[in-house]
Structures are given as structure tokens and as C-alpha cells.
Amino acid sequence: MKVLVTGAAGFIGYHVAKRLLERGDEVVGIDNVNDYYDPEIKEARLRLLDEASRKTNAGYHFIRGNLADKSVVDACFADHAFDRVIHLAAQAGVRYSLENPHAYVESNIIAYTNMLEACRNSAVAHLTYASTSSVYGANTDMPFSEHRPADHPLQFYAATKRANELMAHSYSQLFGLPTTGLRFFTVYGPWGRPDMALFLFTKNILAGEPIKLFNNGNHTRDFTYVDDIAEGVIRASDSPATGNAAWDSSRPDPATSSAPWRIFNIGNNNPVKLTAYVEALENALGRKAIVELLPLQPGDVPDTFADTSALEQAVGYRPTTTVTEGVGRFVEWYKAYFARA
Ligand SMILES: NC(=O)c1ccc[n+]([C@@H]2O[C@H](COP(=O)([O-])OP(=O)(O)OC[C@H]3O[C@@H](n4cnc5c(N)ncnc54)[C@H](O)[C@@H]3O)[C@@H](O)[C@H]2O)c1
């Protein structure tokens, strides 16, 4: 299997690419290694992918390029014939989308369009791409189900990801391109993103500085460990989307279609209070946090909770990592990474 992984220098892309290499797939990674957060952590992930490919002798090639540049995407697809495409590159982050919406247009709309066109033109057998739990936006009907509409995003980031799902539908419908959108729920673990809570909290607790708990710490999140996510992404990618023969246009199911298009939640199906997440971190670090309680921020979703039964039924996805285990592994990695740096 020859697989293109976009965003391979990123948090989830790195874990997915590594797992594919370890099972012997040929992997092409692409990333522009941008400086949304410290690019050194991206370079370090890329060095580990090099190492993983040498250990397994699996074919591996990395392209440094911007997917918003159509010529970069076209050259990549001209040089390689892919069996599967896993598109994880994007401008991530909820809060930054309030400051710099154009970064989201470039990486989530223009780059995404280039990817759809390239997959269509080279008749890729399956495109799997990252969406987000943020698309549920103003929905409060828990657990969040793909089978209910998600059309009230609370920030531009979510709006671009919801747009990706709809753009995919048009390509699946018009050109028969099999596509699967995965709505990730707060992913955490080793090699995590420096702009996300776990990383920021760890840094501040170790420095004896306060951590900010928005919504007075009352958030709940369906925190999902990155290895569980990587396993689910690969299982979904291995099983190309097909049309749903029972899809009824008079009562349209928002998660499926008569076209080869589908949407899945990929979460932990076990929401945890933010304060319990912090407690797990304090236990792993052996230090207490200084907590600053703050109100809900604009664009923040108070609670997330994934119904993951559809992905479980389709591909046997079953997350197994508890927050205590996962946070412990993150802390081990964090200490080792900064001891080396
Ligand atoms: N981490 C989470 O909790 C989470 C939650 C929901 C959705 N997601 C989605 O999952 C995917 C991966 O997220 P992540 O946490 O690994 O983020 P990340 O920022 O670590 O990885 C994204 C990678 O894409 C690259 N990239 C961005 N724009 C690009 C472009 N135009 N051309 C080439 N490369 C580009 C970046 O350099 C980065 O390495 C994203 O689509 C994100 O929106 C993540």
C-alpha cells in the first residue's frame, strides 16, 4: 500500500505516518513545516520518521511544500501513485481562527480544494481527512452524533472544517471519489501540540506559573489518546467509503449518502472534567497547579462527548487508553524531550 500522509510533521500526522511505516506501508509525507508553533518539534518528528523508515525498510519520502500551492500538489501526485490519501494538514486551533482567519482559508479551503482535485484526477481509491468535534458548535444534545445536523459552528475554524465535509460530498457525488471525514475530539499524547492545554499546563506547572482554566474549569472534554486516534484513522483509511443503499433523500442522514461519502466521530466516548484532567497531570508531575479560574472564552464549546458507535461498527474502533495512562505517557515524553533539547 502506498499512502500519502499530509501534515506528516504535525502531531497526529507524525503518529499516523509512523504507524504505517511500522506495518510496512510505503509512505509519502508532505508538510510545509510552518511556524504556527515551534517548528523544531516538527523537525524532531520528521527525524523520527526517517529513523522509523530505516528500521523497517519501508519506502519513505518526505516533501517540504505548501499544499495551498497547486503546483506542489500536482507535482506530488505526478511523481507518485497513491492507493490511499490521509489528509491531516490544516491550520488547526480554535482561538487563532479569531485572529487570523486567512490562514484557515489558505490551509483548510484552498489546500483542501487542491487535494480534492488531485485525488479526483488520479482516481485515488480513498481519501480520509481530518474534521473536528468543533463542528458540533452550538449543539448541546449529548453525546454528539454524526447522524444529527451540525450546522451552527461557533468559530471560523469549525466553519472551514464543516465546509471540508460538504466539499468532499460534492466530489464523492460528482466524481465517485470515496471520502471519509473523521471528527477528532481533543487529541493528546506524546509529541502533542505546544498550543494545546496539556502542553501549556505542563510547562506552567513545572515553571511554578499559574494555569488558566476557562469556563471556571467547568469544561468537559472527550480527551482522546493519540495512539487510539492513529489506530482509528488507519482502520478507517483501510476501509474505503461506499454509498449507503438505504440513504433516503426525504429524510437525509447527515453522516452518510448515496454517494461514497461518510462522516465519523473519532473520540474516547468518555468525557472527563477539565479539573480531573488537571488532577491527572498534577499526579503525573508530582506537583500542584496554581489555578486561575476565568470565564468562558468567545468561540469555546463548553462540553464535548463523542458517540463513537458508528466507527466501532464500521471498522472495530475501540479506544483503550485512560486519561491517567495517557497523561502519564505525555509527561514522560515531555520530560525526556526537554531534557534532550
Ligand atoms: N489535535 C487535535 O486535538 C485535533 C482536534 C480536531 C481536529 N484536528 C485536526 O487534525 C489534523 C491534525 O492536527 P494536529 O493536531 O496534528 O495539528 P498540527 O498543527 O500539529 O499538524 C498539522 C500539520 O499541517 C501542516 N500544514 C498546515 N498547513 C499546511 C499547508 N498549507 N501545506 C502543507 N502543510 C501544512 C503544519 O505544518 C502541521 O505540521 C488537523 O486537520 C486538525 O485540524 C486536530
The ligand as an SDF file (V2000), in Angstrom:
LIG
                    3D

 44 48  0  0  0  0  0  0  0  0999 V2000
   -5.1400   17.7290   17.7880 N   0  0  0  0  0  0  0  0  0  0  0  0
   -6.4700   17.7990   17.9760 C   0  0  0  0  0  0  0  0  0  0  0  0
   -6.9700   17.7210   19.1060 O   0  0  0  0  0  0  0  0  0  0  0  0
   -7.3920   17.9590   16.7840 C   0  0  0  0  0  0  0  0  0  0  0  0
   -8.7640   18.0450   17.0450 C   0  0  0  0  0  0  0  0  0  0  0  0
   -9.6260   18.1860   15.9720 C   0  0  0  0  0  0  0  0  0  0  0  0
   -9.1480   18.2020   14.6810 C   0  0  0  0  0  0  0  0  0  0  0  0
   -7.8150   18.1320   14.4520 N   0  0  0  0  0  0  0  0  0  0  0  0
   -7.3600   18.1590   13.0630 C   0  0  0  0  0  0  0  0  0  0  0  0
   -6.4410   17.1010   12.8670 O   0  0  0  0  0  0  0  0  0  0  0  0
   -5.4440   17.4650   11.9110 C   0  0  0  0  0  0  0  0  0  0  0  0
   -4.0490   17.3110   12.5080 C   0  0  0  0  0  0  0  0  0  0  0  0
   -3.9670   18.1400   13.6610 O   0  0  0  0  0  0  0  0  0  0  0  0
   -2.6750   18.2190   14.5750 P   0  0  0  0  0  0  0  0  0  0  0  0
   -3.1380   18.3730   15.9750 O   0  0  0  0  0  0  0  0  0  0  0  0
   -1.7480   17.1340   14.2050 O   0  0  0  0  0  0  0  0  0  0  0  0
   -2.1110   19.6450   14.1170 O   0  0  0  0  0  0  0  0  0  0  0  0
   -0.6200   20.0900   13.6900 P   0  0  0  0  0  0  0  0  0  0  0  0
   -0.6750   21.5660   13.5460 O   0  0  0  0  0  0  0  0  0  0  0  0
    0.3730   19.5150   14.6370 O   0  0  0  0  0  0  0  0  0  0  0  0
   -0.4300   19.4000   12.2750 O   0  0  0  0  0  0  0  0  0  0  0  0
   -0.8400   19.9890   11.0630 C   0  0  0  0  0  0  0  0  0  0  0  0
    0.3720   19.9990   10.1350 C   0  0  0  0  0  0  0  0  0  0  0  0
   -0.0580   20.5100    8.8700 O   0  0  0  0  0  0  0  0  0  0  0  0
    0.9530   21.3470    8.3530 C   0  0  0  0  0  0  0  0  0  0  0  0
    0.3180   22.2970    7.4240 N   0  0  0  0  0  0  0  0  0  0  0  0
   -0.5720   23.2700    7.7300 C   0  0  0  0  0  0  0  0  0  0  0  0
   -0.9120   23.9490    6.6270 N   0  0  0  0  0  0  0  0  0  0  0  0
   -0.2350   23.3830    5.5950 C   0  0  0  0  0  0  0  0  0  0  0  0
   -0.1430   23.6510    4.2010 C   0  0  0  0  0  0  0  0  0  0  0  0
   -0.8480   24.6560    3.6440 N   0  0  0  0  0  0  0  0  0  0  0  0
    0.6670   22.8820    3.4390 N   0  0  0  0  0  0  0  0  0  0  0  0
    1.3890   21.8740    3.9940 C   0  0  0  0  0  0  0  0  0  0  0  0
    1.3590   21.5810    5.3050 N   0  0  0  0  0  0  0  0  0  0  0  0
    0.5570   22.3300    6.0990 C   0  0  0  0  0  0  0  0  0  0  0  0
    1.5740   22.0190    9.5720 C   0  0  0  0  0  0  0  0  0  0  0  0
    2.9080   22.4490    9.3190 O   0  0  0  0  0  0  0  0  0  0  0  0
    1.4890   20.9190   10.6330 C   0  0  0  0  0  0  0  0  0  0  0  0
    2.7130   20.2020   10.7140 O   0  0  0  0  0  0  0  0  0  0  0  0
   -5.7800   18.9000   11.5050 C   0  0  0  0  0  0  0  0  0  0  0  0
   -6.5430   18.8460   10.3310 O   0  0  0  0  0  0  0  0  0  0  0  0
   -6.6020   19.4100   12.6670 C   0  0  0  0  0  0  0  0  0  0  0  0
   -7.4590   20.4570   12.2700 O   0  0  0  0  0  0  0  0  0  0  0  0
   -6.9210   18.0140   15.4790 C   0  0  0  0  0  0  0  0  0  0  0  0
  1  2  1  0
  2  3  2  0
  2  4  1  0
  4  5  1  0
  4 44  2  0
  5  6  2  0
  6  7  1  0
  7  8  2  0
  8  9  1  0
  8 44  1  0
  9 10  1  0
  9 42  1  0
 10 11  1  0
 11 12  1  0
 11 40  1  0
 12 13  1  0
 13 14  1  0
 14 15  2  0
 14 16  1  0
 14 17  1  0
 17 18  1  0
 18 19  2  0
 18 20  1  0
 18 21  1  0
 21 22  1  0
 22 23  1  0
 23 24  1  0
 23 38  1  0
 24 25  1  0
 25 26  1  0
 25 36  1  0
 26 27  1  0
 26 35  1  0
 27 28  2  0
 28 29  1  0
 29 30  1  0
 29 35  2  0
 30 31  1  0
 30 32  2  0
 32 33  1  0
 33 34  2  0
 34 35  1  0
 36 37  1  0
 36 38  1  0
 38 39  1  0
 40 41  1  0
 40 42  1  0
 42 43  1  0
M  CHG  2   8   1  16  -1
M  END
$$$$
